[in-house]
Amino acid sequence: FFLFLNYMDPHESYAPPSPFDRLHGDIDISRRVAVQKSWHPLRDRFIREGAAIEPALMRQILNQYDGELAYMDYWFGRLMEGLKTGGVYDDTLIIVLSDHGEFFGEHGLLNHGVGIYEGGLRIPILVKYPGGRHAGERVESRVPIIDVFATVLDELRLPHPGSQSQPLGA
């Protein structure tokens, strides 16, 4: 089987469900920021006018982002448990990656898709090959996301002619 999941939780406006909304203690983001119509003006004023975001609010935003990541991680862990319980984990190719990074004030940015800095472009790619192949290996070189395509086809022993991608680690 082939399964593609696109978790959208760690995106603005950050409002993870309980208990993930209080991941770092009692700092809880104001619900006025957790609603899209109030988040966008706050973000736009920060980017266009350099309007400061008070440090306490920035900590809240970061905490809520962390909460979104923890919430997604929780459900990803449940998926992995299900694969193990179903007896297919060891034989499954699992690739985890993000489509972009996120800015929280770096370079005067607050969001993603608005700058071509390392923080928005450089993302980790995690790969678990069937049978434990390459377990523990770490590759520092950069690869394009398109190489995920060739990696999947390579694992299925299918050709990928006409594609600019190469299997990861090639």
MDAnalysis code that builds the backbone (N, CA, C; Angstrom):
import MDAnalysis as mda
import numpy as np

u = mda.Universe.empty(510, n_residues=170, atom_resindex=np.repeat(np.arange(170), 3), trajectory=True)
u.add_TopologyAttr("name", ["N", "CA", "C"] * 170)
u.add_TopologyAttr("resid", np.arange(1, 171))
u.add_TopologyAttr("resname", ["PHE", "PHE", "LEU", "PHE", "LEU", "ASN", "TYR", "MET", "ASP", "PRO", "HIS", "GLU", "SER", "TYR", "ALA", "PRO", "PRO", "SER", "PRO", "PHE", "ASP", "ARG", "LEU", "HIS", "GLY", "ASP", "ILE", "ASP", "ILE", "SER", "ARG", "ARG", "VAL", "ALA", "VAL", "GLN", "LYS", "SER", "TRP", "HIS", "PRO", "LEU", "ARG", "ASP", "ARG", "PHE", "ILE", "ARG", "GLU", "GLY", "ALA", "ALA", "ILE", "GLU", "PRO", "ALA", "LEU", "MET", "ARG", "GLN", "ILE", "LEU", "ASN", "GLN", "TYR", "ASP", "GLY", "GLU", "LEU", "ALA", "TYR", "MET", "ASP", "TYR", "TRP", "PHE", "GLY", "ARG", "LEU", "MET", "GLU", "GLY", "LEU", "LYS", "THR", "GLY", "GLY", "VAL", "TYR", "ASP", "ASP", "THR", "LEU", "ILE", "ILE", "VAL", "LEU", "SER", "ASP", "HIS", "GLY", "GLU", "PHE", "PHE", "GLY", "GLU", "HIS", "GLY", "LEU", "LEU", "ASN", "HIS", "GLY", "VAL", "GLY", "ILE", "TYR", "GLU", "GLY", "GLY", "LEU", "ARG", "ILE", "PRO", "ILE", "LEU", "VAL", "LYS", "TYR", "PRO", "GLY", "GLY", "ARG", "HIS", "ALA", "GLY", "GLU", "ARG", "VAL", "GLU", "SER", "ARG", "VAL", "PRO", "ILE", "ILE", "ASP", "VAL", "PHE", "ALA", "THR", "VAL", "LEU", "ASP", "GLU", "LEU", "ARG", "LEU", "PRO", "HIS", "PRO", "GLY", "SER", "GLN", "SER", "GLN", "PRO", "LEU", "GLY", "ALA"])
u.atoms.positions = np.array([
    [0.843, -1.187, 0.000],
    [0.000, 0.000, 0.000],
    [0.877, 1.235, 0.000],
    [0.292, 2.325, -0.425],
    [0.988, 3.611, -0.423],
    [0.127, 4.584, 0.367],
    [0.738, 5.299, 1.283],
    [0.012, 6.265, 2.096],
    [0.784, 7.569, 2.100],
    [0.111, 8.636, 1.728],
    [0.695, 9.978, 1.786],
    [-0.103, 10.771, 2.800],
    [0.559, 11.300, 3.811],
    [-0.106, 12.128, 4.814],
    [0.477, 13.524, 4.764],
    [-0.378, 14.504, 4.830],
    [0.053, 15.896, 4.849],
    [-0.551, 16.541, 6.086],
    [0.193, 16.530, 7.170],
    [-0.278, 17.135, 8.414],
    [-0.193, 18.650, 8.292],
    [-1.287, 19.338, 8.509],
    [-1.323, 20.793, 8.373],
    [-1.298, 21.509, 9.727],
    [-1.251, 20.792, 10.810],
    [-1.370, 21.407, 12.128],
    [-0.323, 22.471, 12.429],
    [0.953, 22.260, 12.152],
    [1.913, 23.301, 12.532],
    [1.938, 24.484, 11.557],
    [0.799, 25.068, 11.332],
    [0.679, 26.260, 10.494],
    [-0.095, 27.316, 11.267],
    [0.086, 28.561, 10.852],
    [-0.645, 29.642, 11.510],
    [-2.135, 29.444, 11.303],
    [-2.932, 29.984, 12.085],
    [-2.610, 30.528, 13.384],
    [-2.531, 29.374, 14.364],
    [-1.582, 29.456, 15.232],
    [-1.228, 28.314, 16.072],
    [-2.212, 28.171, 17.225],
    [-2.981, 27.108, 17.195],
    [-3.979, 26.873, 18.242],
    [-4.145, 25.374, 18.464],
    [-3.133, 24.722, 19.028],
    [-3.237, 23.283, 19.252],
    [-4.284, 22.975, 20.320],
    [-4.865, 21.782, 20.244],
    [-5.848, 21.406, 21.264],
    [-5.175, 21.116, 22.598],
    [-5.956, 21.111, 23.639],
    [-5.459, 20.760, 24.970],
    [-5.043, 19.292, 24.965],
    [-4.016, 18.904, 25.626],
    [-3.147, 19.643, 26.534],
    [-1.955, 20.281, 25.829],
    [-1.902, 20.195, 24.513],
    [-0.749, 20.685, 23.760],
    [-0.694, 22.211, 23.723],
    [-1.767, 22.880, 24.106],
    [-1.783, 24.341, 24.120],
    [-1.034, 24.911, 25.318],
    [-0.645, 24.069, 26.243],
    [0.107, 24.524, 27.419],
    [1.355, 23.664, 27.592],
    [2.024, 23.459, 26.508],
    [3.184, 22.567, 26.485],
    [4.301, 23.027, 27.410],
    [4.533, 24.328, 27.479],
    [5.625, 24.875, 28.278],
    [5.085, 25.572, 29.520],
    [4.169, 24.968, 30.201],
    [3.642, 25.554, 31.424],
    [2.366, 26.329, 31.194],
    [2.234, 27.423, 31.886],
    [0.968, 28.143, 31.867],
    [0.920, 29.264, 30.842],
    [1.910, 29.338, 29.949],
    [1.867, 30.385, 28.931],
    [0.906, 29.925, 27.840],
    [-0.172, 30.653, 27.694],
    [-1.227, 30.294, 26.768],
    [-1.465, 31.454, 25.812],
    [-1.417, 31.186, 24.522],
    [-1.568, 32.271, 23.552],
    [-2.965, 32.875, 23.645],
    [-3.024, 34.162, 23.504],
    [-4.300, 34.862, 23.518],
    [-5.155, 34.348, 22.377],
    [-6.399, 34.062, 22.647],
    [-7.277, 33.559, 21.593],
    [-7.495, 34.593, 20.498],
    [-7.199, 35.866, 20.771],
    [-7.324, 36.875, 19.713],
    [-6.275, 36.642, 18.637],
    [-5.120, 36.077, 19.001],
    [-4.084, 35.785, 18.022],
    [-4.347, 34.438, 17.357],
    [-5.010, 33.549, 18.054],
    [-5.272, 32.218, 17.516],
    [-6.394, 32.220, 16.484],
    [-6.996, 33.349, 16.246],
    [-8.046, 33.456, 15.242],
    [-7.442, 34.140, 14.023],
    [-7.605, 33.555, 12.848],
    [-6.975, 34.058, 11.635],
    [-7.141, 35.563, 11.436],
    [-8.349, 36.092, 11.617],
    [-8.574, 37.495, 11.279],
    [-7.796, 38.448, 12.175],
    [-7.358, 38.022, 13.349],
    [-6.521, 38.906, 14.155],
    [-5.034, 38.566, 14.013],
    [-4.717, 37.359, 13.594],
    [-3.327, 36.975, 13.385],
    [-2.735, 37.705, 12.187],
    [-3.443, 37.725, 11.071],
    [-2.904, 38.329, 9.849],
    [-2.533, 39.805, 10.019],
    [-3.374, 40.653, 10.616],
    [-2.946, 42.045, 10.811],
    [-1.710, 42.172, 11.707],
    [-1.631, 41.344, 12.739],
    [-0.472, 41.356, 13.633],
    [0.785, 40.997, 12.848],
    [0.708, 39.935, 12.078],
    [1.846, 39.488, 11.268],
    [2.213, 40.543, 10.232],
    [1.214, 41.086, 9.535],
    [1.481, 42.066, 8.482],
    [2.108, 43.345, 9.033],
    [1.647, 43.823, 10.186],
    [2.246, 45.013, 10.792],
    [3.701, 44.755, 11.166],
    [3.972, 43.539, 11.648],
    [5.341, 43.172, 12.007],
    [6.232, 43.194, 10.767],
    [5.778, 42.585, 9.681],
    [6.589, 42.467, 8.471],
    [6.708, 43.802, 7.745],
    [5.595, 44.480, 7.525],
    [5.608, 45.713, 6.715],
    [6.127, 46.933, 7.458],
    [5.762, 47.047, 8.734],
    [6.090, 48.268, 9.471],
    [7.163, 48.063, 10.528],
    [7.545, 46.813, 10.739],
    [8.506, 46.535, 11.789],
    [7.908, 46.705, 13.171],
    [6.563, 46.643, 13.243],
    [5.883, 46.805, 14.525],
    [6.310, 45.694, 15.477],
    [6.765, 46.081, 16.620],
    [7.273, 45.111, 17.587],
    [6.160, 44.210, 18.107],
    [6.533, 42.991, 18.354],
    [5.647, 42.058, 19.050],
    [6.252, 41.899, 20.433],
    [5.464, 42.191, 21.438],
    [5.984, 42.146, 22.794],
    [6.556, 40.758, 23.085],
    [7.673, 40.695, 23.818],
    [8.347, 39.423, 24.075],
    [7.440, 38.343, 24.663],
    [6.543, 38.724, 25.557],
    [5.654, 37.721, 26.152],
    [4.750, 37.100, 25.096],
    [4.258, 37.915, 24.174],
    [3.400, 37.400, 23.109],
    [4.204, 36.523, 22.156],
    [5.441, 36.912, 21.847],
    [6.282, 36.083, 20.976],
    [6.549, 34.731, 21.629],
    [6.781, 34.712, 22.939],
    [6.961, 33.435, 23.643],
    [5.696, 32.594, 23.531],
    [4.544, 33.233, 23.633],
    [3.276, 32.508, 23.505],
    [3.136, 31.908, 22.105],
    [3.475, 32.704, 21.104],
    [3.381, 32.215, 19.722],
    [4.315, 31.018, 19.529],
    [5.547, 31.126, 20.012],
    [6.505, 30.016, 19.900],
    [6.016, 28.790, 20.663],
    [5.454, 29.004, 21.840],
    [4.938, 27.881, 22.619],
    [3.795, 27.193, 21.890],
    [2.923, 27.985, 21.273],
    [1.811, 27.393, 20.543],
    [2.304, 26.646, 19.308],
    [3.329, 27.171, 18.657],
    [3.922, 26.461, 17.517],
    [4.504, 25.127, 17.994],
    [5.229, 25.174, 19.112],
    [5.755, 23.935, 19.689],
    [4.622, 22.973, 20.020],
    [3.508, 23.504, 20.521],
    [2.343, 22.677, 20.816],
    [1.773, 22.026, 19.571],
    [1.749, 22.771, 18.468],
    [1.281, 22.209, 17.193],
    [2.196, 21.059, 16.760],
    [3.514, 21.259, 16.902],
    [4.456, 20.200, 16.542],
    [4.281, 18.973, 17.434],
    [4.094, 19.200, 18.726],
    [3.910, 18.081, 19.656],
    [2.620, 17.328, 19.364],
    [1.569, 18.051, 19.000],
    [0.292, 17.429, 18.656],
    [0.446, 16.548, 17.414],
    [1.117, 17.083, 16.401],
    [1.368, 16.307, 15.196],
    [2.245, 15.093, 15.508],
    [3.270, 15.294, 16.322],
    [4.165, 14.214, 16.707],
    [3.418, 13.103, 17.439],
    [2.478, 13.500, 18.291],
    [1.663, 12.522, 19.012],
    [0.931, 11.604, 18.028],
    [0.264, 12.186, 17.044],
    [-0.500, 11.394, 16.087],
    [0.398, 10.613, 15.153],
    [1.578, 11.154, 14.835],
    [2.524, 10.401, 14.021],
    [3.002, 9.171, 14.803],
    [3.245, 9.358, 16.091],
    [3.623, 8.219, 16.941],
    [2.546, 7.149, 16.977],
    [1.301, 7.569, 17.031],
    [0.182, 6.605, 17.001],
    [0.158, 5.838, 15.679],
    [0.454, 6.535, 14.586],
    [0.524, 5.875, 13.278],
    [1.620, 4.822, 13.275],
    [2.801, 5.167, 13.819],
    [3.906, 4.202, 13.870],
    [3.532, 2.992, 14.726],
    [2.855, 3.244, 15.849],
    [2.381, 2.136, 16.690],
    [1.446, 1.231, 15.908],
    [0.565, 1.832, 15.125],
    [-0.368, 1.048, 14.316],
    [0.340, 0.194, 13.279],
    [1.379, 0.750, 12.658],
    [2.146, -0.033, 11.687],
    [2.842, -1.213, 12.369],
    [3.358, -0.971, 13.569],
    [4.015, -2.054, 14.317],
    [3.003, -3.108, 14.735],
    [1.874, -2.674, 15.275],
    [0.824, -3.603, 15.694],
    [0.334, -4.423, 14.507],
    [0.249, -3.781, 13.348],
    [-0.204, -4.466, 12.140],
    [0.852, -5.339, 11.498],
    [2.060, -5.335, 12.049],
    [3.117, -6.204, 11.546],
    [3.745, -5.736, 10.241],
    [3.590, -4.478, 9.877],
    [4.145, -4.002, 8.610],
    [5.259, -2.971, 8.782],
    [5.509, -2.527, 9.991],
    [6.497, -1.475, 10.236],
    [7.871, -1.842, 9.686],
    [8.365, -3.024, 9.992],
    [9.717, -3.406, 9.595],
    [9.900, -3.450, 8.078],
    [8.826, -3.700, 7.345],
    [8.903, -3.801, 5.889],
    [8.482, -2.512, 5.175],
    [8.303, -1.436, 5.933],
    [7.759, -0.203, 5.364],
    [8.834, 0.860, 5.192],
    [8.796, 1.523, 4.033],
    [9.612, 2.701, 3.789],
    [8.839, 3.887, 4.342],
    [9.447, 4.621, 5.251],
    [8.795, 5.783, 5.856],
    [9.692, 6.996, 5.620],
    [9.120, 8.025, 5.029],
    [9.860, 9.261, 4.761],
    [9.094, 10.400, 5.409],
    [9.786, 11.149, 6.256],
    [9.171, 12.272, 6.966],
    [9.942, 13.532, 6.593],
    [9.214, 14.544, 6.156],
    [9.841, 15.813, 5.837],
    [8.821, 16.934, 5.940],
    [9.317, 18.117, 5.887],
    [8.480, 19.309, 5.914],
    [8.565, 19.963, 4.544],
    [7.600, 20.804, 4.243],
    [7.674, 21.521, 2.979],
    [8.412, 22.845, 3.124],
    [8.636, 23.290, 4.359],
    [9.327, 24.552, 4.593],
    [9.606, 24.729, 6.072],
    [10.470, 25.685, 6.374],
    [10.698, 26.090, 7.753],
    [9.754, 27.227, 8.104],
    [9.985, 27.835, 9.245],
    [9.110, 28.906, 9.735],
    [9.978, 30.005, 10.336],
    [9.563, 31.244, 10.168],
    [10.285, 32.374, 10.736],
    [9.511, 32.954, 11.907],
    [10.231, 33.269, 12.968],
    [9.647, 33.890, 14.159],
    [10.456, 35.134, 14.517],
    [10.522, 36.048, 13.570],
    [11.237, 37.303, 13.780],
    [12.584, 37.362, 13.096],
    [13.146, 36.224, 12.722],
    [14.429, 36.237, 12.028],
    [14.263, 36.981, 10.703],
    [15.245, 37.793, 10.365],
    [15.263, 38.551, 9.112],
    [14.033, 39.454, 8.965],
    [13.403, 39.792, 10.067],
    [12.212, 40.638, 10.014],
    [11.002, 39.924, 9.455],
    [10.990, 38.599, 9.532],
    [9.898, 37.806, 8.958],
    [9.123, 37.081, 10.054],
    [7.876, 36.870, 9.780],
    [7.007, 36.151, 10.712],
    [6.040, 35.331, 9.875],
    [6.440, 34.108, 9.557],
    [5.605, 33.257, 8.723],
    [6.527, 32.360, 7.912],
    [6.071, 31.953, 6.749],
    [6.888, 31.189, 5.813],
    [6.506, 31.605, 4.393],
    [7.328, 31.211, 3.440],
    [7.050, 31.537, 2.053],
    [7.297, 32.996, 1.711],
    [7.991, 33.714, 2.593],
    [8.204, 35.138, 2.371],
    [9.682, 35.502, 2.261],
    [10.552, 34.536, 2.309],
    [11.978, 34.810, 2.226],
    [12.714, 33.556, 1.805],
    [13.891, 33.739, 1.261],
    [14.665, 32.578, 0.803],
    [15.894, 32.368, 1.679],
    [15.689, 32.476, 2.983],
    [16.762, 32.253, 3.943],
    [16.790, 30.780, 4.349],
    [17.942, 30.370, 4.887],
    [18.125, 28.984, 5.314],
    [16.988, 28.477, 6.212],
    [16.544, 29.313, 7.149],
    [15.504, 28.888, 8.085],
    [14.199, 28.504, 7.426],
    [13.945, 29.006, 6.249],
    [12.716, 28.662, 5.534],
    [12.902, 27.564, 4.511],
    [14.156, 27.376, 4.072],
    [14.409, 26.429, 2.993],
    [15.024, 25.109, 3.434],
    [15.902, 25.171, 4.411],
    [16.632, 23.958, 4.806],
    [15.815, 23.179, 5.830],
    [15.402, 21.998, 5.442],
    [14.553, 21.166, 6.298],
    [15.171, 19.773, 6.429],
    [14.902, 19.092, 7.517],
    [15.409, 17.718, 7.630],
    [14.524, 16.750, 6.849],
    [15.129, 15.687, 6.384],
    [14.392, 14.579, 5.786],
    [14.778, 13.339, 6.581],
    [13.797, 12.682, 7.146],
    [14.038, 11.463, 7.919],
    [13.539, 10.274, 7.104],
    [14.372, 9.245, 7.005],
    [14.016, 8.075, 6.206],
    [14.248, 6.819, 7.033],
    [13.234, 5.965, 7.070],
    [13.376, 4.632, 7.660],
    [13.174, 3.640, 6.526],
    [14.255, 2.954, 6.171],
    [14.181, 1.983, 5.091],
    [13.677, 0.642, 5.613],
    [13.061, -0.152, 4.748],
    [12.637, -1.494, 5.163],
    [13.823, -2.329, 5.635],
    [13.572, -3.185, 6.584],
    [14.594, -4.106, 7.053],
    [15.714, -3.454, 7.841],
    [15.550, -2.217, 8.249],
    [16.567, -1.540, 9.049],
    [17.785, -1.098, 8.270],
    [17.711, -1.161, 6.918],
    [18.849, -0.707, 6.118],
    [19.152, 0.754, 6.428],
    [20.392, 1.096, 6.469],
    [20.887, 2.461, 6.693],
    [20.542, 2.998, 8.086],
    [20.146, 2.128, 8.996],
    [19.779, 2.585, 10.348],
    [20.959, 3.303, 10.992],
    [20.698, 4.450, 11.575],
    [21.709, 5.217, 12.271],
    [22.576, 6.089, 11.387],
    [22.441, 5.972, 10.075],
    [23.244, 6.803, 9.183],
    [22.725, 8.233, 9.202],
    [23.643, 9.159, 9.054],
    [23.279, 10.575, 8.985],
    [24.040, 11.182, 7.814],
    [23.312, 11.838, 6.946],
    [23.908, 12.459, 5.774],
    [23.768, 13.963, 5.917],
    [24.869, 14.680, 5.833],
    [24.858, 16.130, 6.010],
    [24.646, 16.883, 4.698],
    [24.839, 16.199, 3.576],
    [24.738, 16.904, 2.296],
    [23.292, 17.307, 1.995],
    [23.176, 18.329, 1.192],
    [21.848, 18.813, 0.804],
    [21.300, 17.965, -0.332],
    [20.007, 17.774, -0.298],
    [19.324, 17.070, -1.376],
    [18.020, 17.799, -1.662],
    [17.581, 17.775, -2.906],
    [16.288, 18.393, -3.195],
    [15.139, 17.464, -2.787],
    [14.028, 18.050, -2.423],
    [12.857, 17.258, -2.029],
    [12.416, 16.324, -3.148],
    [12.642, 16.704, -4.394],
    [12.235, 15.869, -5.525],
    [12.880, 14.489, -5.461],
    [14.010, 14.368, -4.740],
    [14.676, 13.071, -4.625],
    [13.853, 12.061, -3.837],
    [12.866, 12.509, -3.100],
    [11.958, 11.578, -2.422],
    [11.236, 10.724, -3.460],
    [10.851, 11.335, -4.572],
    [10.175, 10.630, -5.666],
    [11.012, 9.453, -6.155],
    [12.273, 9.722, -6.474],
    [13.151, 8.663, -6.970],
    [13.422, 7.615, -5.898],
    [13.472, 8.028, -4.652],
    [13.713, 7.081, -3.554],
    [12.576, 6.073, -3.454],
    [11.353, 6.553, -3.528],
    [10.188, 5.654, -3.469],
    [10.210, 4.705, -4.664],
    [10.414, 5.238, -5.858],
    [10.446, 4.377, -7.046],
    [11.593, 3.382, -6.979],
    [12.748, 3.814, -6.484],
    [13.898, 2.931, -6.363],
    [13.607, 1.774, -5.403],
    [12.959, 2.081, -4.284],
    [12.605, 1.035, -3.319],
    [11.614, 0.039, -3.912],
    [10.760, 0.511, -4.821],
    [9.783, -0.364, -5.482],
    [10.386, -1.051, -6.706],
    [11.662, -0.744, -6.942],
    [12.383, -1.281, -8.099],
    [11.691, -0.897, -9.407],
    [11.217, 0.340, -9.451],
    [10.579, 0.877, -10.647],
    [11.490, 1.928, -11.269],
    [11.524, 2.003, -12.587],
    [12.369, 3.010, -13.243],
    [11.792, 4.412, -13.044],
    [12.656, 5.394, -13.176],
    [12.204, 6.780, -13.117],
    [12.871, 7.582, -14.236],
    [12.645, 7.129, -15.486],
    [13.257, 7.849, -16.619],
    [12.621, 9.223, -16.791],
    [13.420, 10.153, -17.239],
    [12.922, 11.495, -17.484],
    [12.812, 12.348, -16.240],
    [13.091, 11.781, -15.094],
    [13.025, 12.538, -13.849],
    [14.411, 13.078, -13.509],
    [14.456, 14.280, -12.977],
    [15.717, 14.873, -12.551],
    [16.131, 14.374, -11.165],
    [15.263, 13.604, -10.522],
    [15.546, 13.174, -9.162],
    [16.422, 11.936, -9.129],
    [17.110, 11.785, -7.980],
    [17.955, 10.624, -7.726],
    [17.551, 10.057, -6.375],
    [17.711, 8.759, -6.177],
    [17.405, 8.212, -4.853],
    [18.255, 8.881, -3.763],
    [17.669, 9.122, -2.631],
    [18.413, 9.720, -1.513],
    [19.620, 8.852, -1.201],
    [20.731, 9.480, -0.987],
    [21.965, 8.754, -0.669],
    [22.729, 8.293, -1.874],
    [22.206, 8.561, -3.079],
    [22.892, 8.080, -4.293],
    [24.203, 8.819, -4.484],
])
